[in-house]
Amino acid sequence: MTKPDGASADHGDEMDVEGGSSSRIERAMALLRRVLEYQVSIGALIEVALWLAIPYLSIGFVWALLHTEQVQQIQTRLEQVLPTGADVAAFGLTTALWPASLQIADACPPR
């Protein structure tokens, strides 16, 4: 490709792409620095964590109620280590770790 002045545009276009890419990265880094400089109190972070935990644990509670066979598999494994309260511990584990409960239950084969 040639420009109107007869010079080749191949090398210049590569520089524009690289220059545009680096300015985009610089703008993203400036935005990231601005976000990270924002001061947040510990209380606000705890509040956000609690608001995020409510739907997560609600979904986990429903998941544990609907997948009782997985809770039972985890309970049988926990009874070897924790004879009293294994049922509550299994239900709590299934509720808290509901995204991974399929793999956890499969790792705890019934005996």
BELHUMO-V601557 format. One record per backbone hydrogen bond with DSSP energy under -1.0 kcal/mol. CO is the residue of the C=O (numbers start at 1). NH is the residue of the N-H. If there is no record, write none. Layout:
CO;NH / CO;NH
This chain:
1;9 / 3;6 / 7;3 / 9;13 / 10;14 / 11;15 / 12;16 / 13;17 / 14;18 / 15;19 / 16;20 / 17;21 / 18;22 / 19;23 / 20;24 / 21;25 / 22;26 / 23;27 / 24;28 / 25;29 / 26;30 / 27;31 / 28;32 / 29;33 / 30;34 / 31;35 / 32;36 / 33;37 / 41;45 / 42;46 / 43;47 / 44;48 / 45;49 / 46;50 / 47;51 / 48;52 / 49;53 / 50;54 / 52;56 / 53;57 / 54;58 / 55;59 / 56;60 / 57;61 / 58;62 / 59;63 / 60;64 / 61;65 / 62;66 / 63;67 / 67;71 / 68;72 / 69;73 / 70;74 / 71;75 / 72;76 / 73;77 / 74;78 / 75;79 / 78;82 / 85;89 / 86;90 / 87;91 / 88;92 / 89;93 / 90;94 / 91;95 / 92;96 / 93;97 / 97;100 / 100;104 / 101;105 / 102;106 / 103;107
